[in-house]
């Protein structure tokens, strides 16, 4: 009996009227079923319908409201608006982990939302001769999508799939699709705290999802080759489960990121708030960024990165014309005791150009020069001669302005 006949014997009964297994969670039997047969061969798949009551860790796998925010993309989406229902989630299991033309994706997991349900379909390569049929089946779904969602897919999954399309002389549907690689927005928000942004680590820390009895990724190619030699086995079932978890994590992570962008102030860790503030500032949401910076600083322990937060907060408030808050940030930054010249200089600029108080401006420049001398003594590598030259030039100009103010004559300007 061949592999095809063995697989057919193990195919479970389909739900009446739908042809799909509708389950509250994940299926307990994983056997590929025939999808179709055409001139390219046969494509086999396993499909599960995940209903909204299924939790992936602490997060429900359900569609979020509103458009997909542009910060998830690594390029300008030209104002195009996408909803969660336009996305297709993709993850692959392959015959090797290094990529290259000799690596073949033997299991392609796809996921998409239909109404309030999540459809998870896994295309399986029972034999290398059926690869064109698998690729054509995947193309059928990708052509209906508005964007593709992966995790590190820009580096691995998508280039690999594109190379397989080229080698099979088939049209590549991936190349023209907008791409949301969740690794990048995850890094933007949580890298300062997590450092390790691998998917399994992110699942544990952000989704509270722990994989139990998961098969290590390094073993997966060997399990597939064993299947090719000996047929279906329990280890292949573990590979399917591994892939299911990957795809479900994509959907849950997208929901988590969407929640952060909608209301970043719900973040609790100061490093996450600081990262969110930088993202909000880059995206023009400056008032939200300011509140993120402020909350981040208020919650930070000494030495946890508060100096960077105060620096960004000060420059943002300066740009927004919130001078009292900017001054407070510079003064608090000086109070950290770090060897920095710029907060002294910023205070001097304010009193010289905004407040017109040349006496205070001179005092801050003189303090800056003393700080520079201390830096030159203790950490000479950080004491820039150019900084000292600029400070001396500023001091002379302020002195001229003071003299002009006292004599009633105008003084030369400057920055």
URKADA-V630994 format. One record per helix or strand. SS is the DSSP state (alpha for helix, beta for strand). FROM is the first residue (numbers start at 1). TO is the last residue. If there is no record, write none. Layout:
SS:FROM:TO
SS:FROM:TO
//
This chain:
alpha:3:9
beta:22:23
beta:33:38
beta:41:50
beta:55:56
beta:59:60
alpha:70:72
alpha:84:86
beta:87:94
beta:105:114
beta:117:124
alpha:128:142
beta:147:150
alpha:157:167
beta:178:181
alpha:182:194
alpha:199:207
alpha:217:230
alpha:234:262
alpha:264:266
alpha:270:282
alpha:286:299
alpha:306:320
alpha:323:335
alpha:342:354
alpha:358:378
alpha:380:382
alpha:385:407
//
